[in-house]
């Protein structure tokens, strides 16, 4: 006998779910279905998304509905439109062979008139988001006085999203005799309170130990300097050419910026956040579901309830403010028995947060190393070789050219041909990653252990004198300046003595000079109102200055400078490009702003143009089919 039959599910439904590939019940289905089928209990299920909980409550509901009666008998409330559509579609699929079953989805952002019409036709199971449901109740367009079952799905999310009051109002229209089934991934105090307020002696089912994350998900973290975050993220993506991932950012702005940067860098990515219209969100989701999008960059709220199978990686570009949200994020992968990886890219001060998350999810993270350029190149190379091996050949089309192609290659051995084909792509990537830096946060220390000079050391080695700080000024040789002019300019505008000015390093469109560290602030302040032939003159601490203040503040200041520099009348661009990776440390300044969620993205693009090492991968061969498609 089919195990779902054994749990008490009727043949018609079993046939439908068998077609969906459900052969054996998941643990939550096995635990919940017999309890819920009795129809006589309130119920609390603590289960992650992806565990099969929709069927765990959907199948018993379908058993408990009286199909001869055409009024609302069950109400399922869930936090988002996406989840609402998923649940209603899932239940419709389970009920495929039940001709009189009627399920209606009620959610915001869609035409209410159609939903009202569907309700009017008669409905037994209503799946709804709280806001729209309340709207419809206010119009007195639905009667819940005979509802026998209420399901609160992703209860923690509904409370996070501020639906408590709406839920209270909606439930007050349902009879006291109804049974309430609550599902939640986490059980914060507020959810506990709902269970206490609305339920009588609920049966409780916890999947695994409390708050235990999905066992199919591996958790990894990478420690990088804030300025290297974006570059490290791209390396991780390049190292996983088959990635199908969701990338979480903290804010809508960060989400949009990262997505735009990725697109400019040749990746197949798009953003999903609350500032998009419903139509735009639907479009993005459709592309992601269809897999014509490889990376979905999302905020927590926008990504709630997304149920896309086969997500290989969840990447926490920024850790969530609320630890509970980590569970929701990582739960987007490792679904339906598949394995998945949840990655956090953090700075060294965030390790404490990782430890807190470990406690919450009951699982340990693995500390991973950002792949080196060499790792990426090797991985990409063999990815390419594998693709060549498995590519589907269109004999009909290619055959006509084969004789000419063979002709061309007669003087080259098979080995050489292979080498050349592979090199076509390999050289580009090799070139792209040539000399790429170690992006792990402790790279400098490790370099020292190996007796290498770190980047920081090298810049220091260019000789900032003791007691002096190296400053950048956006005036240089092309401004018809000599060293003497510059010295006079500094002294006249700041009042400091020439002895307090150290080495002056004139460049084309900008220069560096040292001043005694105690005068740094005075100098930078003094130059604020100054202009040179109508152009703002700016002074900034150069990359190898001793760090002062918070990293965030410093980054903001620098990214602002970088942005203005690159936009300021077109000067500087050429020089920066020439200086490339090994130049004056401007690279570092630009990269630093990479981690800045506020204004980072223009700097990413600046860096992309200027510094190939971790810049665009448009020329790369690693993006998998989709990235190449994007390049066409
Ligand atoms: P859910 O937790 O309800 O979002 O389900 C996660 C995924 O698992 C969905 O794609 C379901 O279709 C799938 N699923 C649920 N139950 C089973 C089952 N017993 N066997 C195979 N797949 C299932």
Boltz pocket constraint, residues with backbone or C-beta under 6 A from the ligand:
constraints:
  - pocket:
      binder: B
      contacts: [[A, 20], [A, 21], [A, 22], [A, 23], [A, 24], [A, 25], [A, 26], [A, 29], [A, 48], [A, 49], [A, 50], [A, 51], [A, 52], [A, 53], [A, 54], [A, 55], [A, 307], [A, 309], [A, 335], [A, 336]]
      max_distance: 6.0
